[in-house]
Amino acid sequence: MNKRRIATFADAQKEMRPVAFSTMLKPAGSTCNLDCSYCYYLDKAVQYGGRQATMSDELLEEYIRQYITANAVDVVTFCWHGGEPLLLGVDFYRKAVALQQKYAAGKRIDNTLQTNATLINEEWCEFFKESGFLVGVSLDGPQDVHDAFRLDKGGRPTWERVMKSVEMLRRYGVEFNTLSVVNSRCEGRGAEIYRFFKSIGSRYMQFLPAVEHVVDRPELHRPLIVSPTTEGARPAEWNVGARAYGEFLNDIFDEWVLADVGRYFVQMFDATLAQYCGVQPGVCSMGETCGDCLVVEHNGDVYNCDHFVYPDYLLGNIKEQSLAEIYASPKRFRFGLDKRNTLPRECLGCEFYFACRGECPKHRFDKGSDGEPKNTLCEGLKLYFRHTKPYMEQMKALLERGQSPAFVMPWARARMGF
């Protein structure tokens, strides 16, 4: 790969601003009670000797202290992730919240937690409510979609358990959103899946495409997710097609723009509108550069990104080097710039580059005209950006006039002939 070592004035300005970055903490590593087919994180246990230990109390305190101190901003958000973070039990998080207050130094502390929602009970709900946690629920859609790939260690479906947890979260008034993996079962069902999430009370939705490569290993009960350059690697059977992904987004968008703007929020739509308005999109895959969301593993290892937890991308360990020093490292900075600098020239010249920014580097499985890795979802992304362009431009114009983007809805209904 021919890496262009280009740092712009904007890159330099970003580095000169007060330090503000996020971390995704994996206190239980990749340990999980589920065995989701498309999970790229389950195999990280192999990287850590087969069985991962959980984060010690001493390291938890050191991480919290370092993270709060390193961020020169008034609000610090903790993101608890996995594996399955609830496996550590409620008391672990009570301890974490107490430590956050110990080191807050006047800063506001927010907490988000991503869970498969199979272990939630009333005690968890009481804790989430009293502590103000925003809970991200991993749920792919209706039962047949969700249970196709999200099974537990015993091969049992999980949808009914998740739905009971969602109802419990709603009953306790716990704020939650949904994170869904757009896989092969979702193709052609965008509107149906969107309506499903509305019906269960999800007002904030994320839809992430499944695009992985696997090799078959007879000694394992599941295909091993690997880099596409691995010998024998093939596209996974659960992958969503590029065009199908674009059509999935468009089907949801057509429902949303007619009746739901300002009432329901889809991360991709919010990020796209932000790009049109020239503000930060709020999602790393659509940033010009990346590297501002570090992953901290159960043992203190720090990586550039959740999708790049491999030895080559190890930045350091918070027991040996402070999180602030790790964030300031040239290796982290170069990784972030490579998101832009390794794009094919055709991407940089694309009419939608301002919005797409090449999307996530982990999806660059195809080749551009100059031989550089290109996003395998390009066809679908162009389909989406082309379809939504007139509506995004209209919402931008509304915002510039000081009006709500929701006023796009009557305009959209007239345009679509309703």
C-alpha positions, -999 to +999 in steps of 0.1 A: +000+000+000+014+034-010+008+056+020+008+093+012+022+112+042+000+143+041-010+164+070-032+194+063-035+226+081-068+214+095-051+183+108-026+205+126-054+227+140-071+196+154-040+185+172-036+220+187-072+221+202-078+211+238-074+173+241-108+156+237-111+119+227-132+090+236-124+054+247-143+022+244-134+002+275-135-036+273-134-046+310-143-082+303-123-083+270-141-105+244-158-127+270-195-131+261-224-154+268-234-153+231-219-168+201-230-144+173-218-156+139-206-123+127-189-112+159-154-100+150-144-097+187-150-132+200-117-144+185-097-118+204-094-143+233-069-162+211-048-130+210-047-130+248-038-166+254-072-183+251-090-171+282-093-134+290-092-122+326-114-093+337-101-059+346-088-056+381-101-030+406-067-014+406-065-010+368-102+002+367-093+030+390-061+039+371-080+039+338-108+062+352-083+086+367-062+088+335-092+091+312-108+119+331-075+138+335-065+134+299-096+150+285-094+188+287-132+192+283-161+197+307-180+165+298-163+131+297-182+101+284-174+066+293-183+038+269-185+003+284-183-024+258-174-060+252-177-089+247-206-086+272-199-060+299-228-071+321-210-103+329-190-083+354-221-077+376-238-046+389-213-040+417-184-035+393-203-006+377-213+008+411-176+009+420-168+025+386-194+053+392-180+060+426-145+062+412-157+086+384-170+109+411-138+106+430-118+119+400-144+141+383-128+173+394-159+193+385-164+176+351-197+161+341-195+123+337-217+105+313-220+067+308-230+046+279-230+008+278-235-016+249-251-049+258-267-079+241-295-074+267-299-110+276-288-105+312-308-075+322-330-078+353-347-054+376-315-047+396-297-036+364-326-014+354-327+003+388-289+009+386-291+022+350-319+046+360-304+059+392-269+063+375-282+079+343-267+053+320-276+053+283-280+017+273-273+005+238-292-027+230-278-050+203-309-061+184-310-068+146-348-066+141-378-090+140-373-125+154-363-143+122-337-116+114-322-114+149-321-151+156-304-160+123-270-150+137-274-140+173-274-173+193-261-181+227-233-205+235-257-234+235-270-225+201-303-212+214-321-181+200-319-149+220-347-126+206-373-133+232-349-126+260-338-093+244-374-083+239-382-089+276-352-067+285-364-039+262-398-040+279-381-038+313-359-009+303-390+009+290-409+002+322-381+016+344-377+047+321-341+038+312-329+057+282-319+032+255-310+031+218-306+002+194-276-010+174-283-033+145-261-053+123-273-051+087-267-086+074-279-108+045-313-114+062-320-077+062-318-073+024-351-059+010-365-054+045-354-019+054-388-004+059-401-034+078-371-034+102-374+004+107-411+000+116-402-028+140-378-006+159-404+022+161-429-003+175-406-013+204-399+023+214-364+028+199-361+065+190-324+063+183-311+037+158-278+026+145-275+004+114-240-011+109-232-032+078-218-067+082-189-071+058-164-097+069-141-124+055-137-158+071-117-190+068-130-224+078-111-241+107-122-277+113-110-275+150-134-246+156-172-247+157-175-214+138-158-198+108-128-176+119-131-140+110-099-128+093-083-102+071-094-105+035-057-110+026-055-143+046-050-174+025-082-191+019-103-162+030-138-159+016-167-134+021-189-144+050-223-158+042-239-132+065-225-102+046-249-076+032-244-068-005-232-034-013-262-024-034-285-041-009-271-020+019-278+012+000-313+001-008-318-008+029-308+027+039-330+043+012-361+023+022-357+035+058-350+071+047-381+072+026-402+063+056-383+086+079-383+118+057-420+116+052-431+114+088-404+110+114-378+138+111-373+152+146-392+123+162-369+093+154-332+095+149-311+073+126-274+078+131-265+076+094-291+103+085-279+126+113-243+122+103-251+128+066-269+161+074-240+171+096-217+167+066-239+189+044-238+215+071-200+213+076-201+201+112-186+170+128-207+140+118-205+124+152-196+090+138-159+080+132-165+062+099-176+094+082-148+116+096-120+127+072-095+112+096-100+089+126-081+078+157-101+097+183-119+067+197-093+044+214-100+009+227-087+000+262-086-037+268-091-055+301-054-056+308-047-019+299-036-024+263-047+005+241-055+002+204-064+027+177-098+013+170-123-014+179-119-029+145-081-029+147-073-048+179-043-066+164-007-066+176+004-043+148-019-016+160-011-018+197-003+018+209+008+010+245-005+000+279-018+024+306+002+006+332+034+017+315+024+049+298-003+074+305-034+074+283-027+111+275+008+101+262-006+073+242-032+095+226-004+120+217+017+094+201+028+098+164+016+062+158-020+071+168-018+103+147-005+085+116-033+059+119-058+086+119-044+103+088-041+071+069-079+069+067-077+098+042-042+094+029-046+058+017-079+064-003-079+059-040-077+092-060-112+084-074-126+086-039-110+119-032-125+132-065-160+117-059-189+141-056-199+125-023-165+124-007-175+153+016-202+131+030-187+096+028-150+102+035-143+067+024-164+053+052-146+028+076-111+016+066-121-019+077-143-022+046-117-015+020-116-048+003-119-037-033-094-019-054-096+016-069-085+025-104-050+033-090-048+000-072-054+015-037-079-003-014-114+009-019-145+005+002-165-026-009-197-008+000-191+020-025-219+012-048-245+011-020-231+043-004-234+062-036-269+049-041-278+063-007-260+096-010-275+102-045-310+093-033-309+115-002-292+145-017-322+167-025-337+162+010-304+168+027-300+201+007-335+211+017-328+204+054-296+223+052-314+253+037-340+251+065-313+251+092-296+281+075-329+300+078-331+291+115-359+266+109-363+230+120-353+202+096-387+187+103-402+212+079-387+190+052-415+165+056-443+184+038-418+192+010-408+155+008-444+144+007-451+168-022-420+157-040-429+120-037-465+126-047-482+120-014 
